[in-house]
Amino acid sequence: MSEEAPAPAPAPAAAPAKAAKKKKTTTSKPKKAGPSVGELIVKTVAASKERSGVSAAALKKALAAGGYDVDKNKARVKTAIKSLVAKGTLVQTKERTRPGSAPLCKEEEQDELC
């Protein structure tokens, strides 16, 4: 009187395909709190007392002194400077003595120069 359990019916072919198309849940990293690199650059340039602006090297030194890891984020700093120049927030000077300096663009000059 031993009864054998009936063999389960094979699943239809569509069932495994549905299981394969299951969306993967990706865990995105939480956005870090604090100012962006561009905001840090604008604050640093605004705080400088140089009339003709701040060079890129001096800007990196000031960011490093403020606690930002410049060596790790070189590309971010470079793209942030380029985007700020493209937006008109920073002005790239054309002087021979200071080729890499970038002062802040003043509001009234923004229409004319920037």
C-alpha positions as CSV (number, residue, x, y, z in Angstrom):
1,M,0.0,0.0,0.0
2,S,2.8,2.4,-0.6
3,E,1.6,5.1,-2.8
4,E,4.0,7.1,-4.9
5,A,3.4,10.7,-5.3
6,P,2.6,11.6,-8.9
7,A,5.3,13.4,-10.8
8,P,4.7,17.1,-11.1
9,A,3.7,18.2,-14.5
10,P,6.4,20.0,-16.5
11,A,6.0,23.8,-16.4
12,P,5.2,25.5,-19.6
13,A,8.1,27.0,-21.6
14,A,6.9,30.5,-21.0
15,A,7.4,30.3,-17.2
16,P,11.2,30.2,-17.2
17,A,11.3,33.1,-19.6
18,K,9.3,35.3,-17.2
19,A,11.6,34.4,-14.4
20,A,14.6,35.4,-16.5
21,K,13.1,38.8,-17.3
22,K,12.8,39.7,-13.7
23,K,14.1,43.2,-13.0
24,K,17.2,43.4,-11.0
25,T,17.0,45.7,-8.1
26,T,20.0,48.0,-8.1
27,T,21.0,49.8,-5.0
28,S,22.0,53.3,-5.9
29,K,24.4,55.1,-3.6
30,P,22.9,57.9,-1.5
31,K,23.8,61.4,-2.6
32,K,26.4,62.8,-0.3
33,A,25.3,65.8,1.7
34,G,27.3,69.0,1.3
35,P,28.1,71.4,-1.4
36,S,29.1,70.3,-4.9
37,V,32.5,70.9,-6.3
38,G,31.3,73.8,-8.4
39,E,29.9,75.5,-5.3
40,L,33.2,74.9,-3.4
41,I,35.1,76.5,-6.3
42,V,32.9,79.6,-6.4
43,K,33.2,80.0,-2.7
44,T,37.0,79.7,-2.9
45,V,37.4,82.2,-5.7
46,A,35.0,84.6,-4.0
47,A,37.0,84.4,-0.7
48,S,40.3,85.1,-2.4
49,K,41.6,88.6,-2.2
50,E,43.5,88.4,-5.5
51,R,42.1,91.1,-7.9
52,S,43.1,89.2,-11.0
53,G,41.6,85.9,-9.9
54,V,42.9,82.5,-8.8
55,S,45.0,80.1,-10.7
56,A,44.0,76.5,-11.1
57,A,46.9,75.3,-8.9
58,A,46.0,77.8,-6.2
59,L,42.4,76.8,-6.4
60,K,43.4,73.1,-5.9
61,K,45.6,74.0,-3.0
62,A,42.7,76.0,-1.4
63,L,40.3,73.1,-1.9
64,A,42.8,70.6,-0.4
65,A,43.2,73.0,2.6
66,G,39.4,73.0,3.0
67,G,39.3,69.2,3.3
68,Y,38.5,68.2,-0.3
69,D,40.4,65.3,-1.7
70,V,41.8,66.9,-4.9
71,D,44.1,64.0,-5.8
72,K,41.2,61.6,-5.9
73,N,38.9,63.9,-7.7
74,K,41.1,65.6,-10.3
75,A,38.7,65.1,-13.1
76,R,35.8,66.4,-11.2
77,V,37.6,69.6,-10.3
78,K,38.7,70.1,-13.9
79,T,35.2,69.5,-15.4
80,A,33.7,71.8,-12.7
81,I,36.1,74.6,-13.7
82,K,35.3,74.1,-17.4
83,S,31.5,74.1,-16.8
84,L,31.7,77.2,-14.6
85,V,33.7,79.0,-17.4
86,A,31.1,77.8,-19.9
87,K,28.2,79.1,-17.8
88,G,29.9,82.4,-17.3
89,T,30.3,82.1,-13.5
90,L,34.1,82.2,-13.9
91,V,36.0,84.2,-16.5
92,Q,39.2,82.8,-18.0
93,T,41.7,85.6,-18.2
94,K,43.9,86.0,-21.3
95,E,46.9,87.7,-19.6
96,R,50.4,86.4,-20.3
97,T,51.5,86.8,-16.7
98,R,48.7,84.6,-15.3
99,P,47.3,82.3,-18.0
100,G,45.5,80.0,-15.7
101,S,43.7,82.4,-13.4
102,A,39.9,82.7,-13.4
103,P,38.2,85.5,-11.5
104,L,34.5,85.6,-10.7
105,C,32.3,87.3,-13.3
106,K,30.5,90.3,-11.9
107,E,26.8,90.6,-12.4
108,E,26.9,93.8,-14.4
109,E,29.8,92.6,-16.6
110,Q,28.2,89.3,-17.3
111,D,26.2,90.6,-20.3
112,E,29.2,92.4,-21.9
113,L,32.1,90.1,-21.2
114,C,30.8,86.7,-20.3
